[in-house]
């Protein structure tokens, strides 16, 4: 019987997006957060434009973009 192990599948609930912050306690770079959001949204659009649209992948990328934008908003407040 062949089984495939997915170690990352059990680390986060489905649809959960997390923003990894530096362990030093420094605020994340706003330019990097903006770039992360832009890249994630670009990938989401790419997934949706494929002939067989990858909706779950696009949903994950959109969640990553929202997490980056949330981090950007928090870094601009403080």
Residue pairs with C-beta under 8 A, 6 or more apart in sequence:
12 18
15 59
15 60
15 63
16 63
17 60
17 63
17 64
17 66
17 67
18 67
19 28
19 67
19 68
19 70
19 71
21 28
21 71
22 28
27 75
27 78
28 71
28 75
30 72
30 75
30 76
33 68
33 69
33 71
33 72
33 75
34 68
34 72
36 64
36 65
36 68
37 65
37 66
37 68
37 69
37 72
38 65
40 61
40 62
40 64
40 65
40 68
41 61
41 62
41 65
43 57
43 58
43 61
44 57
44 58
44 59
44 61
44 62
44 65
45 58
47 53
47 54
47 55
47 57
47 58
47 61
48 54
48 55
48 58
